Protein backbone atom coordinates (compact mmCIF):
# COMPACT_ATOMS: atom_id res chain seq x y z
CA UNK A 1 0.00 0.00 0.00
CA UNK A 2 1.51 3.33 -1.00
CA UNK A 3 1.29 6.56 0.99
CA UNK A 4 -1.72 7.92 -0.93
CA UNK A 5 -3.68 4.72 -0.39
CA UNK A 6 -2.87 4.86 3.32
CA UNK A 7 -4.06 8.46 3.55
CA UNK A 8 -7.27 7.53 1.73
CA UNK A 9 -7.74 4.58 4.09
CA UNK A 10 -7.25 6.86 7.11
CA UNK A 11 -9.74 9.41 5.76
CA UNK A 12 -12.29 6.65 5.17
CA UNK A 13 -11.77 5.38 8.71
CA UNK A 14 -12.29 8.88 10.11
CA UNK A 15 -15.52 9.32 8.16
CA UNK A 16 -16.75 5.96 9.45
CA UNK A 17 -15.84 6.94 13.04
CA UNK A 18 -17.80 10.19 12.67
CA UNK A 19 -20.93 8.14 12.06
CA UNK A 20 -20.60 6.57 15.50
CA UNK A 21 -22.61 3.36 15.27
CA UNK A 22 -23.58 3.99 11.66
CA UNK A 23 -26.26 5.94 9.87
CA UNK A 24 -28.94 3.49 10.97
CA UNK A 25 -28.26 4.20 14.64
CA UNK A 26 -28.19 7.94 14.01
CA UNK A 27 -31.58 7.67 12.30
CA UNK A 28 -33.00 5.74 15.27
CA UNK A 29 -31.74 8.43 17.65
CA UNK A 30 -33.38 11.11 15.51
CA UNK A 31 -36.67 9.19 15.42
CA UNK A 32 -36.66 9.22 19.22
CA UNK A 33 -36.07 12.98 19.21
CA UNK A 34 -32.55 12.58 20.62
CA UNK A 35 -29.24 14.14 19.67
CA UNK A 36 -26.13 12.13 18.90
CA UNK A 37 -23.19 12.24 21.30
CA UNK A 38 -21.25 14.51 18.92
CA UNK A 39 -24.20 16.88 18.64
CA UNK A 40 -24.47 17.06 22.44
CA UNK A 41 -20.74 17.79 22.73
CA UNK A 42 -21.10 20.57 20.15
CA UNK A 43 -23.88 22.14 22.21
CA UNK A 44 -21.99 21.89 25.50
CA UNK A 45 -18.64 23.31 24.42
CA UNK A 46 -17.62 26.57 22.84
CA UNK A 47 -16.58 26.30 19.21
CA UNK A 48 -12.88 25.62 18.82
CA UNK A 49 -12.32 24.58 22.44
CA UNK A 50 -12.53 20.81 21.94
CA UNK A 51 -9.90 18.72 20.21
CA UNK A 52 -10.65 15.06 19.72
CA UNK A 53 -7.48 13.10 20.31
CA UNK A 54 -8.48 9.59 19.33
CA UNK A 55 -11.54 9.12 17.14
CA UNK A 56 -10.87 5.41 16.71
CA UNK A 57 -11.34 4.08 20.22
PDBQT receptor file of N, H, CA, C and O in Angstrom, charges set to zero:
ATOM      1  N   UNK A   1       0.859  -1.172   0.000  1.00  0.00    +0.000 N 
ATOM      2  CA  UNK A   1       0.000   0.000   0.000  1.00  0.00    +0.000 C 
ATOM      3  C   UNK A   1       0.906   1.237   0.000  1.00  0.00    +0.000 C 
ATOM      4  O   UNK A   1       1.782   1.373   0.855  1.00  0.00    +0.000 OA
ATOM      5  N   UNK A   2       0.688   2.129  -0.961  1.00  0.00    +0.000 N 
ATOM      6  H   UNK A   2      -0.023   2.019  -1.655  1.00  0.00    +0.000 HD
ATOM      7  CA  UNK A   2       1.512   3.335  -0.998  1.00  0.00    +0.000 C 
ATOM      8  C   UNK A   2       0.947   4.405  -0.061  1.00  0.00    +0.000 C 
ATOM      9  O   UNK A   2      -0.109   4.226   0.546  1.00  0.00    +0.000 OA
ATOM     10  N   UNK A   3       1.663   5.505   0.040  1.00  0.00    +0.000 N 
ATOM     11  H   UNK A   3       2.521   5.651  -0.453  1.00  0.00    +0.000 HD
ATOM     12  CA  UNK A   3       1.293   6.561   0.986  1.00  0.00    +0.000 C 
ATOM     13  C   UNK A   3      -0.099   7.128   0.687  1.00  0.00    +0.000 C 
ATOM     14  O   UNK A   3      -0.867   7.379   1.615  1.00  0.00    +0.000 OA
ATOM     15  N   UNK A   4      -0.433   7.331  -0.574  1.00  0.00    +0.000 N 
ATOM     16  H   UNK A   4       0.191   7.127  -1.328  1.00  0.00    +0.000 HD
ATOM     17  CA  UNK A   4      -1.720   7.917  -0.933  1.00  0.00    +0.000 C 
ATOM     18  C   UNK A   4      -2.875   6.978  -0.584  1.00  0.00    +0.000 C 
ATOM     19  O   UNK A   4      -3.940   7.427  -0.161  1.00  0.00    +0.000 OA
ATOM     20  N   UNK A   5      -2.664   5.701  -0.760  1.00  0.00    +0.000 N 
ATOM     21  H   UNK A   5      -1.798   5.337  -1.104  1.00  0.00    +0.000 HD
ATOM     22  CA  UNK A   5      -3.680   4.721  -0.388  1.00  0.00    +0.000 C 
ATOM     23  C   UNK A   5      -3.862   4.689   1.126  1.00  0.00    +0.000 C 
ATOM     24  O   UNK A   5      -4.981   4.536   1.616  1.00  0.00    +0.000 OA
ATOM     25  N   UNK A   6      -2.781   4.833   1.855  1.00  0.00    +0.000 N 
ATOM     26  H   UNK A   6      -1.872   4.958   1.457  1.00  0.00    +0.000 HD
ATOM     27  CA  UNK A   6      -2.872   4.858   3.322  1.00  0.00    +0.000 C 
ATOM     28  C   UNK A   6      -3.625   6.091   3.808  1.00  0.00    +0.000 C 
ATOM     29  O   UNK A   6      -4.437   6.011   4.730  1.00  0.00    +0.000 OA
ATOM     30  N   UNK A   7      -3.349   7.230   3.181  1.00  0.00    +0.000 N 
ATOM     31  H   UNK A   7      -2.689   7.295   2.432  1.00  0.00    +0.000 HD
ATOM     32  CA  UNK A   7      -4.057   8.461   3.551  1.00  0.00    +0.000 C 
ATOM     33  C   UNK A   7      -5.543   8.321   3.239  1.00  0.00    +0.000 C 
ATOM     34  O   UNK A   7      -6.387   8.720   4.042  1.00  0.00    +0.000 OA
ATOM     35  N   UNK A   8      -5.866   7.758   2.081  1.00  0.00    +0.000 N 
ATOM     36  H   UNK A   8      -5.181   7.434   1.429  1.00  0.00    +0.000 HD
ATOM     37  CA  UNK A   8      -7.271   7.526   1.730  1.00  0.00    +0.000 C 
ATOM     38  C   UNK A   8      -7.932   6.590   2.731  1.00  0.00    +0.000 C 
ATOM     39  O   UNK A   8      -9.068   6.818   3.147  1.00  0.00    +0.000 OA
ATOM     40  N   UNK A   9      -7.220   5.539   3.115  1.00  0.00    +0.000 N 
ATOM     41  H   UNK A   9      -6.297   5.354   2.777  1.00  0.00    +0.000 HD
ATOM     42  CA  UNK A   9      -7.742   4.584   4.089  1.00  0.00    +0.000 C 
ATOM     43  C   UNK A   9      -8.000   5.269   5.432  1.00  0.00    +0.000 C 
ATOM     44  O   UNK A   9      -9.025   5.021   6.067  1.00  0.00    +0.000 OA
ATOM     45  N   UNK A  10      -7.083   6.120   5.864  1.00  0.00    +0.000 N 
ATOM     46  H   UNK A  10      -6.250   6.322   5.348  1.00  0.00    +0.000 HD
ATOM     47  CA  UNK A  10      -7.250   6.859   7.112  1.00  0.00    +0.000 C 
ATOM     48  C   UNK A  10      -8.453   7.794   7.033  1.00  0.00    +0.000 C 
ATOM     49  O   UNK A  10      -9.245   7.868   7.973  1.00  0.00    +0.000 OA
ATOM     50  N   UNK A  11      -8.593   8.502   5.927  1.00  0.00    +0.000 N 
ATOM     51  H   UNK A  11      -7.950   8.442   5.164  1.00  0.00    +0.000 HD
ATOM     52  CA  UNK A  11      -9.736   9.406   5.762  1.00  0.00    +0.000 C 
ATOM     53  C   UNK A  11     -11.053   8.639   5.782  1.00  0.00    +0.000 C 
ATOM     54  O   UNK A  11     -12.031   9.098   6.371  1.00  0.00    +0.000 OA
ATOM     55  N   UNK A  12     -11.083   7.481   5.145  1.00  0.00    +0.000 N 
ATOM     56  H   UNK A  12     -10.288   7.107   4.666  1.00  0.00    +0.000 HD
ATOM     57  CA  UNK A  12     -12.289   6.648   5.167  1.00  0.00    +0.000 C 
ATOM     58  C   UNK A  12     -12.602   6.178   6.578  1.00  0.00    +0.000 C 
ATOM     59  O   UNK A  12     -13.764   6.155   6.984  1.00  0.00    +0.000 OA
ATOM     60  N   UNK A  13     -11.572   5.804   7.325  1.00  0.00    +0.000 N 
ATOM     61  H   UNK A  13     -10.628   5.822   6.995  1.00  0.00    +0.000 HD
ATOM     62  CA  UNK A  13     -11.767   5.375   8.708  1.00  0.00    +0.000 C 
ATOM     63  C   UNK A  13     -12.298   6.514   9.573  1.00  0.00    +0.000 C 
ATOM     64  O   UNK A  13     -13.149   6.297  10.435  1.00  0.00    +0.000 OA
ATOM     65  N   UNK A  14     -11.806   7.708   9.346  1.00  0.00    +0.000 N 
ATOM     66  H   UNK A  14     -11.115   7.885   8.645  1.00  0.00    +0.000 HD
ATOM     67  CA  UNK A  14     -12.287   8.879  10.105  1.00  0.00    +0.000 C 
ATOM     68  C   UNK A  14     -13.746   9.151   9.809  1.00  0.00    +0.000 C 
ATOM     69  O   UNK A  14     -14.526   9.422  10.722  1.00  0.00    +0.000 OA
ATOM     70  N   UNK A  15     -14.124   9.083   8.538  1.00  0.00    +0.000 N 
ATOM     71  H   UNK A  15     -13.490   8.863   7.797  1.00  0.00    +0.000 HD
ATOM     72  CA  UNK A  15     -15.518   9.316   8.164  1.00  0.00    +0.000 C 
ATOM     73  C   UNK A  15     -16.425   8.275   8.809  1.00  0.00    +0.000 C 
ATOM     74  O   UNK A  15     -17.515   8.600   9.279  1.00  0.00    +0.000 OA
ATOM     75  N   UNK A  16     -15.977   7.037   8.831  1.00  0.00    +0.000 N 
ATOM     76  H   UNK A  16     -15.091   6.774   8.449  1.00  0.00    +0.000 HD
ATOM     77  CA  UNK A  16     -16.750   5.965   9.450  1.00  0.00    +0.000 C 
ATOM     78  C   UNK A  16     -16.881   6.208  10.956  1.00  0.00    +0.000 C 
ATOM     79  O   UNK A  16     -17.946   5.981  11.529  1.00  0.00    +0.000 OA
ATOM     80  N   UNK A  17     -15.810   6.665  11.595  1.00  0.00    +0.000 N 
ATOM     81  H   UNK A  17     -14.944   6.849  11.130  1.00  0.00    +0.000 HD
ATOM     82  CA  UNK A  17     -15.838   6.940  13.037  1.00  0.00    +0.000 C 
ATOM     83  C   UNK A  17     -16.791   8.089  13.353  1.00  0.00    +0.000 C 
ATOM     84  O   UNK A  17     -17.427   8.088  14.407  1.00  0.00    +0.000 OA
ATOM     85  N   UNK A  18     -16.897   9.064  12.459  1.00  0.00    +0.000 N 
ATOM     86  H   UNK A  18     -16.380   9.065  11.603  1.00  0.00    +0.000 HD
ATOM     87  CA  UNK A  18     -17.805  10.193  12.674  1.00  0.00    +0.000 C 
ATOM     88  C   UNK A  18     -19.266   9.750  12.707  1.00  0.00    +0.000 C 
ATOM     89  O   UNK A  18     -20.108  10.415  13.310  1.00  0.00    +0.000 OA
ATOM     90  N   UNK A  19     -19.558   8.642  12.067  1.00  0.00    +0.000 N 
ATOM     91  H   UNK A  19     -18.874   8.101  11.577  1.00  0.00    +0.000 HD
ATOM     92  CA  UNK A  19     -20.930   8.138  12.064  1.00  0.00    +0.000 C 
ATOM     93  C   UNK A  19     -21.279   7.401  13.351  1.00  0.00    +0.000 C 
ATOM     94  O   UNK A  19     -22.413   6.955  13.525  1.00  0.00    +0.000 OA
ATOM     95  N   UNK A  20     -20.320   7.273  14.242  1.00  0.00    +0.000 N 
ATOM     96  H   UNK A  20     -19.399   7.635  14.101  1.00  0.00    +0.000 HD
ATOM     97  CA  UNK A  20     -20.604   6.571  15.495  1.00  0.00    +0.000 C 
ATOM     98  C   UNK A  20     -20.956   5.130  15.224  1.00  0.00    +0.000 C 
ATOM     99  O   UNK A  20     -20.106   4.370  14.759  1.00  0.00    +0.000 OA
ATOM    100  N   UNK A  21     -22.166   4.735  15.496  1.00  0.00    +0.000 N 
ATOM    101  H   UNK A  21     -22.856   5.352  15.874  1.00  0.00    +0.000 HD
ATOM    102  CA  UNK A  21     -22.611   3.363  15.266  1.00  0.00    +0.000 C 
ATOM    103  C   UNK A  21     -23.163   3.128  13.883  1.00  0.00    +0.000 C 
ATOM    104  O   UNK A  21     -23.684   2.049  13.601  1.00  0.00    +0.000 OA
ATOM    105  N   UNK A  22     -23.061   4.111  13.017  1.00  0.00    +0.000 N 
ATOM    106  H   UNK A  22     -22.638   4.988  13.246  1.00  0.00    +0.000 HD
ATOM    107  CA  UNK A  22     -23.585   3.989  11.664  1.00  0.00    +0.000 C 
ATOM    108  C   UNK A  22     -24.814   4.851  11.460  1.00  0.00    +0.000 C 
ATOM    109  O   UNK A  22     -25.444   5.302  12.416  1.00  0.00    +0.000 OA
ATOM    110  N   UNK A  23     -25.138   5.067  10.213  1.00  0.00    +0.000 N 
ATOM    111  H   UNK A  23     -24.626   4.700   9.436  1.00  0.00    +0.000 HD
ATOM    112  CA  UNK A  23     -26.259   5.944   9.872  1.00  0.00    +0.000 C 
ATOM    113  C   UNK A  23     -27.581   5.400  10.415  1.00  0.00    +0.000 C 
ATOM    114  O   UNK A  23     -28.465   6.169  10.791  1.00  0.00    +0.000 OA
ATOM    115  N   UNK A  24     -27.711   4.082  10.454  1.00  0.00    +0.000 N 
ATOM    116  H   UNK A  24     -26.993   3.456  10.148  1.00  0.00    +0.000 HD
ATOM    117  CA  UNK A  24     -28.944   3.486  10.965  1.00  0.00    +0.000 C 
ATOM    118  C   UNK A  24     -29.176   3.858  12.430  1.00  0.00    +0.000 C 
ATOM    119  O   UNK A  24     -30.297   4.179  12.824  1.00  0.00    +0.000 OA
ATOM    120  N   UNK A  25     -28.123   3.813  13.224  1.00  0.00    +0.000 N 
ATOM    121  H   UNK A  25     -27.212   3.552  12.904  1.00  0.00    +0.000 HD
ATOM    122  CA  UNK A  25     -28.258   4.196  14.640  1.00  0.00    +0.000 C 
ATOM    123  C   UNK A  25     -28.556   5.678  14.794  1.00  0.00    +0.000 C 
ATOM    124  O   UNK A  25     -29.348   6.073  15.650  1.00  0.00    +0.000 OA
ATOM    125  N   UNK A  26     -27.925   6.494  13.971  1.00  0.00    +0.000 N 
ATOM    126  H   UNK A  26     -27.281   6.173  13.276  1.00  0.00    +0.000 HD
ATOM    127  CA  UNK A  26     -28.194   7.936  14.015  1.00  0.00    +0.000 C 
ATOM    128  C   UNK A  26     -29.663   8.187  13.685  1.00  0.00    +0.000 C 
ATOM    129  O   UNK A  26     -30.323   8.989  14.345  1.00  0.00    +0.000 OA
ATOM    130  N   UNK A  27     -30.168   7.505  12.673  1.00  0.00    +0.000 N 
ATOM    131  H   UNK A  27     -29.631   6.853  12.137  1.00  0.00    +0.000 HD
ATOM    132  CA  UNK A  27     -31.576   7.668  12.296  1.00  0.00    +0.000 C 
ATOM    133  C   UNK A  27     -32.508   7.259  13.426  1.00  0.00    +0.000 C 
ATOM    134  O   UNK A  27     -33.524   7.915  13.656  1.00  0.00    +0.000 OA
ATOM    135  N   UNK A  28     -32.172   6.172  14.142  1.00  0.00    +0.000 N 
ATOM    136  H   UNK A  28     -31.346   5.640  13.955  1.00  0.00    +0.000 HD
ATOM    137  CA  UNK A  28     -32.996   5.743  15.268  1.00  0.00    +0.000 C 
ATOM    138  C   UNK A  28     -32.983   6.779  16.383  1.00  0.00    +0.000 C 
ATOM    139  O   UNK A  28     -34.015   7.037  17.002  1.00  0.00    +0.000 OA
ATOM    140  N   UNK A  29     -31.825   7.371  16.642  1.00  0.00    +0.000 N 
ATOM    141  H   UNK A  29     -30.987   7.161  16.139  1.00  0.00    +0.000 HD
ATOM    142  CA  UNK A  29     -31.742   8.434  17.655  1.00  0.00    +0.000 C 
ATOM    143  C   UNK A  29     -32.645   9.595  17.266  1.00  0.00    +0.000 C 
ATOM    144  O   UNK A  29     -33.379  10.130  18.098  1.00  0.00    +0.000 OA
ATOM    145  N   UNK A  30     -32.585   9.979  15.993  1.00  0.00    +0.000 N 
ATOM    146  H   UNK A  30     -31.990   9.544  15.317  1.00  0.00    +0.000 HD
ATOM    147  CA  UNK A  30     -33.384  11.111  15.513  1.00  0.00    +0.000 C 
ATOM    148  C   UNK A  30     -34.877  10.808  15.619  1.00  0.00    +0.000 C 
ATOM    149  O   UNK A  30     -35.666  11.687  15.966  1.00  0.00    +0.000 OA
ATOM    150  N   UNK A  31     -35.264   9.573  15.322  1.00  0.00    +0.000 N 
ATOM    151  H   UNK A  31     -34.623   8.859  15.040  1.00  0.00    +0.000 HD
ATOM    152  CA  UNK A  31     -36.673   9.194  15.417  1.00  0.00    +0.000 C 
ATOM    153  C   UNK A  31     -37.182   9.309  16.852  1.00  0.00    +0.000 C 
ATOM    154  O   UNK A  31     -38.361   9.582  17.078  1.00  0.00    +0.000 OA
ATOM    155  N   UNK A  32     -36.299   9.102  17.809  1.00  0.00    +0.000 N 
ATOM    156  H   UNK A  32     -35.341   8.881  17.626  1.00  0.00    +0.000 HD
ATOM    157  CA  UNK A  32     -36.662   9.222  19.225  1.00  0.00    +0.000 C 
ATOM    158  C   UNK A  32     -36.589  10.668  19.707  1.00  0.00    +0.000 C 
ATOM    159  O   UNK A  32     -36.894  10.952  20.866  1.00  0.00    +0.000 OA
ATOM    160  N   UNK A  33     -36.189  11.578  18.827  1.00  0.00    +0.000 N 
ATOM    161  H   UNK A  33     -35.942  11.347  17.886  1.00  0.00    +0.000 HD
ATOM    162  CA  UNK A  33     -36.066  12.983  19.210  1.00  0.00    +0.000 C 
ATOM    163  C   UNK A  33     -34.804  13.287  19.991  1.00  0.00    +0.000 C 
ATOM    164  O   UNK A  33     -34.737  14.292  20.698  1.00  0.00    +0.000 OA
ATOM    165  N   UNK A  34     -33.795  12.423  19.868  1.00  0.00    +0.000 N 
ATOM    166  H   UNK A  34     -33.849  11.607  19.293  1.00  0.00    +0.000 HD
ATOM    167  CA  UNK A  34     -32.554  12.584  20.620  1.00  0.00    +0.000 C 
ATOM    168  C   UNK A  34     -31.435  13.094  19.724  1.00  0.00    +0.000 C 
ATOM    169  O   UNK A  34     -31.471  12.937  18.503  1.00  0.00    +0.000 OA
ATOM    170  N   UNK A  35     -30.442  13.708  20.359  1.00  0.00    +0.000 N 
ATOM    171  H   UNK A  35     -30.413  13.835  21.350  1.00  0.00    +0.000 HD
ATOM    172  CA  UNK A  35     -29.239  14.142  19.670  1.00  0.00    +0.000 C 
ATOM    173  C   UNK A  35     -28.168  13.051  19.767  1.00  0.00    +0.000 C 
ATOM    174  O   UNK A  35     -28.178  12.234  20.687  1.00  0.00    +0.000 OA
ATOM    175  N   UNK A  36     -27.260  13.054  18.813  1.00  0.00    +0.000 N 
ATOM    176  H   UNK A  36     -27.252  13.718  18.065  1.00  0.00    +0.000 HD
ATOM    177  CA  UNK A  36     -26.129  12.130  18.899  1.00  0.00    +0.000 C 
ATOM    178  C   UNK A  36     -25.133  12.669  19.922  1.00  0.00    +0.000 C 
ATOM    179  O   UNK A  36     -25.215  13.826  20.333  1.00  0.00    +0.000 OA
ATOM    180  N   UNK A  37     -24.200  11.822  20.326  1.00  0.00    +0.000 N 
ATOM    181  H   UNK A  37     -24.133  10.881  19.993  1.00  0.00    +0.000 HD
ATOM    182  CA  UNK A  37     -23.185  12.243  21.300  1.00  0.00    +0.000 C 
ATOM    183  C   UNK A  37     -22.385  13.430  20.758  1.00  0.00    +0.000 C 
ATOM    184  O   UNK A  37     -22.108  14.373  21.500  1.00  0.00    +0.000 OA
ATOM    185  N   UNK A  38     -22.018  13.398  19.502  1.00  0.00    +0.000 N 
ATOM    186  H   UNK A  38     -22.243  12.633  18.899  1.00  0.00    +0.000 HD
ATOM    187  CA  UNK A  38     -21.254  14.507  18.918  1.00  0.00    +0.000 C 
ATOM    188  C   UNK A  38     -22.069  15.797  18.903  1.00  0.00    +0.000 C 
ATOM    189  O   UNK A  38     -21.526  16.876  19.140  1.00  0.00    +0.000 OA
ATOM    190  N   UNK A  39     -23.348  15.695  18.629  1.00  0.00    +0.000 N 
ATOM    191  H   UNK A  39     -23.789  14.818  18.437  1.00  0.00    +0.000 HD
ATOM    192  CA  UNK A  39     -24.202  16.883  18.641  1.00  0.00    +0.000 C 
ATOM    193  C   UNK A  39     -24.309  17.458  20.052  1.00  0.00    +0.000 C 
ATOM    194  O   UNK A  39     -24.308  18.676  20.230  1.00  0.00    +0.000 OA
ATOM    195  N   UNK A  40     -24.402  16.583  21.053  1.00  0.00    +0.000 N 
ATOM    196  H   UNK A  40     -24.404  15.593  20.908  1.00  0.00    +0.000 HD
ATOM    197  CA  UNK A  40     -24.468  17.059  22.440  1.00  0.00    +0.000 C 
ATOM    198  C   UNK A  40     -23.171  17.742  22.846  1.00  0.00    +0.000 C 
ATOM    199  O   UNK A  40     -23.194  18.771  23.523  1.00  0.00    +0.000 OA
ATOM    200  N   UNK A  41     -22.039  17.173  22.435  1.00  0.00    +0.000 N 
ATOM    201  H   UNK A  41     -22.021  16.337  21.886  1.00  0.00    +0.000 HD
ATOM    202  CA  UNK A  41     -20.741  17.794  22.733  1.00  0.00    +0.000 C 
ATOM    203  C   UNK A  41     -20.667  19.171  22.088  1.00  0.00    +0.000 C 
ATOM    204  O   UNK A  41     -20.208  20.128  22.712  1.00  0.00    +0.000 OA
ATOM    205  N   UNK A  42     -21.117  19.274  20.841  1.00  0.00    +0.000 N 
ATOM    206  H   UNK A  42     -21.490  18.497  20.334  1.00  0.00    +0.000 HD
ATOM    207  CA  UNK A  42     -21.098  20.567  20.145  1.00  0.00    +0.000 C 
ATOM    208  C   UNK A  42     -21.927  21.617  20.878  1.00  0.00    +0.000 C 
ATOM    209  O   UNK A  42     -21.559  22.792  20.905  1.00  0.00    +0.000 OA
ATOM    210  N   UNK A  43     -23.044  21.198  21.473  1.00  0.00    +0.000 N 
ATOM    211  H   UNK A  43     -23.343  20.244  21.452  1.00  0.00    +0.000 HD
ATOM    212  CA  UNK A  43     -23.882  22.144  22.210  1.00  0.00    +0.000 C 
ATOM    213  C   UNK A  43     -23.266  22.544  23.550  1.00  0.00    +0.000 C 
ATOM    214  O   UNK A  43     -23.442  23.675  24.004  1.00  0.00    +0.000 OA
ATOM    215  N   UNK A  44     -22.551  21.626  24.173  1.00  0.00    +0.000 N 
ATOM    216  H   UNK A  44     -22.408  20.708  23.804  1.00  0.00    +0.000 HD
ATOM    217  CA  UNK A  44     -21.990  21.888  25.501  1.00  0.00    +0.000 C 
ATOM    218  C   UNK A  44     -20.745  22.768  25.484  1.00  0.00    +0.000 C 
ATOM    219  O   UNK A  44     -20.528  23.559  26.402  1.00  0.00    +0.000 OA
ATOM    220  N   UNK A  45     -19.936  22.632  24.451  1.00  0.00    +0.000 N 
ATOM    221  H   UNK A  45     -20.112  21.990  23.705  1.00  0.00    +0.000 HD
ATOM    222  CA  UNK A  45     -18.637  23.305  24.422  1.00  0.00    +0.000 C 
ATOM    223  C   UNK A  45     -18.616  24.463  23.440  1.00  0.00    +0.000 C 
ATOM    224  O   UNK A  45     -19.321  24.457  22.431  1.00  0.00    +0.000 OA
ATOM    225  N   UNK A  46     -17.800  25.450  23.752  1.00  0.00    +0.000 N 
ATOM    226  H   UNK A  46     -17.227  25.455  24.572  1.00  0.00    +0.000 HD
ATOM    227  CA  UNK A  46     -17.618  26.567  22.840  1.00  0.00    +0.000 C 
ATOM    228  C   UNK A  46     -16.865  26.091  21.597  1.00  0.00    +0.000 C 
ATOM    229  O   UNK A  46     -15.996  25.223  21.674  1.00  0.00    +0.000 OA
ATOM    230  N   UNK A  47     -17.215  26.673  20.461  1.00  0.00    +0.000 N 
ATOM    231  H   UNK A  47     -17.921  27.379  20.398  1.00  0.00    +0.000 HD
ATOM    232  CA  UNK A  47     -16.576  26.298  19.206  1.00  0.00    +0.000 C 
ATOM    233  C   UNK A  47     -15.061  26.519  19.280  1.00  0.00    +0.000 C 
ATOM    234  O   UNK A  47     -14.588  27.565  19.723  1.00  0.00    +0.000 OA
ATOM    235  N   UNK A  48     -14.331  25.519  18.842  1.00  0.00    +0.000 N 
ATOM    236  H   UNK A  48     -14.716  24.668  18.483  1.00  0.00    +0.000 HD
ATOM    237  CA  UNK A  48     -12.876  25.624  18.822  1.00  0.00    +0.000 C 
ATOM    238  C   UNK A  48     -12.192  25.270  20.110  1.00  0.00    +0.000 C 
ATOM    239  O   UNK A  48     -10.965  25.338  20.184  1.00  0.00    +0.000 OA
ATOM    240  N   UNK A  49     -12.954  24.884  21.160  1.00  0.00    +0.000 N 
ATOM    241  H   UNK A  49     -13.951  24.829  21.100  1.00  0.00    +0.000 HD
ATOM    242  CA  UNK A  49     -12.323  24.577  22.443  1.00  0.00    +0.000 C 
ATOM    243  C   UNK A  49     -12.122  23.083  22.670  1.00  0.00    +0.000 C 
ATOM    244  O   UNK A  49     -11.499  22.684  23.654  1.00  0.00    +0.000 OA
ATOM    245  N   UNK A  50     -12.639  22.264  21.774  1.00  0.00    +0.000 N 
ATOM    246  H   UNK A  50     -13.145  22.589  20.975  1.00  0.00    +0.000 HD
ATOM    247  CA  UNK A  50     -12.529  20.809  21.939  1.00  0.00    +0.000 C 
ATOM    248  C   UNK A  50     -11.699  20.220  20.819  1.00  0.00    +0.000 C 
ATOM    249  O   UNK A  50     -11.948  20.487  19.643  1.00  0.00    +0.000 OA
ATOM    250  N   UNK A  51     -10.720  19.425  21.181  1.00  0.00    +0.000 N 
ATOM    251  H   UNK A  51     -10.518  19.209  22.136  1.00  0.00    +0.000 HD
ATOM    252  CA  UNK A  51      -9.901  18.719  20.213  1.00  0.00    +0.000 C 
ATOM    253  C   UNK A  51     -10.000  17.230  20.512  1.00  0.00    +0.000 C 
ATOM    254  O   UNK A  51      -9.605  16.764  21.580  1.00  0.00    +0.000 OA
ATOM    255  N   UNK A  52     -10.535  16.503  19.550  1.00  0.00    +0.000 N 
ATOM    256  H   UNK A  52     -10.856  16.881  18.682  1.00  0.00    +0.000 HD
ATOM    257  CA  UNK A  52     -10.649  15.060  19.723  1.00  0.00    +0.000 C 
ATOM    258  C   UNK A  52      -9.293  14.438  19.477  1.00  0.00    +0.000 C 
ATOM    259  O   UNK A  52      -8.691  14.660  18.426  1.00  0.00    +0.000 OA
ATOM    260  N   UNK A  53      -8.805  13.668  20.421  1.00  0.00    +0.000 N 
ATOM    261  H   UNK A  53      -9.294  13.487  21.274  1.00  0.00    +0.000 HD
ATOM    262  CA  UNK A  53      -7.477  13.101  20.308  1.00  0.00    +0.000 C 
ATOM    263  C   UNK A  53      -7.453  11.727  19.669  1.00  0.00    +0.000 C 
ATOM    264  O   UNK A  53      -6.494  11.384  18.978  1.00  0.00    +0.000 OA
ATOM    265  N   UNK A  54      -8.494  10.932  19.888  1.00  0.00    +0.000 N 
ATOM    266  H   UNK A  54      -9.274  11.210  20.449  1.00  0.00    +0.000 HD
ATOM    267  CA  UNK A  54      -8.485   9.590  19.334  1.00  0.00    +0.000 C 
ATOM    268  C   UNK A  54      -9.901   9.203  18.907  1.00  0.00    +0.000 C 
ATOM    269  O   UNK A  54     -10.696   8.735  19.722  1.00  0.00    +0.000 OA
ATOM    270  N   UNK A  55     -10.201   9.398  17.650  1.00  0.00    +0.000 N 
ATOM    271  H   UNK A  55      -9.555   9.778  16.989  1.00  0.00    +0.000 HD
ATOM    272  CA  UNK A  55     -11.542   9.119  17.142  1.00  0.00    +0.000 C 
ATOM    273  C   UNK A  55     -11.791   7.650  16.911  1.00  0.00    +0.000 C 
ATOM    274  O   UNK A  55     -12.911   7.256  16.585  1.00  0.00    +0.000 OA
ATOM    275  N   UNK A  56     -10.763   6.824  17.074  1.00  0.00    +0.000 N 
ATOM    276  H   UNK A  56      -9.853   7.144  17.339  1.00  0.00    +0.000 HD
ATOM    277  CA  UNK A  56     -10.870   5.412  16.711  1.00  0.00    +0.000 C 
ATOM    278  C   UNK A  56     -11.055   4.474  17.892  1.00  0.00    +0.000 C 
ATOM    279  O   UNK A  56     -11.089   3.258  17.706  1.00  0.00    +0.000 OA
ATOM    280  N   UNK A  57     -11.172   5.001  19.089  1.00  0.00    +0.000 N 
ATOM    281  H   UNK A  57     -11.144   5.989  19.240  1.00  0.00    +0.000 HD
ATOM    282  CA  UNK A  57     -11.342   4.085  20.222  1.00  0.00    +0.000 C 
ATOM    283  C   UNK A  57     -12.635   4.342  20.952  1.00  0.00    +0.000 C 
ATOM    284  O   UNK A  57     -12.938   3.661  21.932  1.00  0.00    +0.000 OA
TER     285      UNK A  57
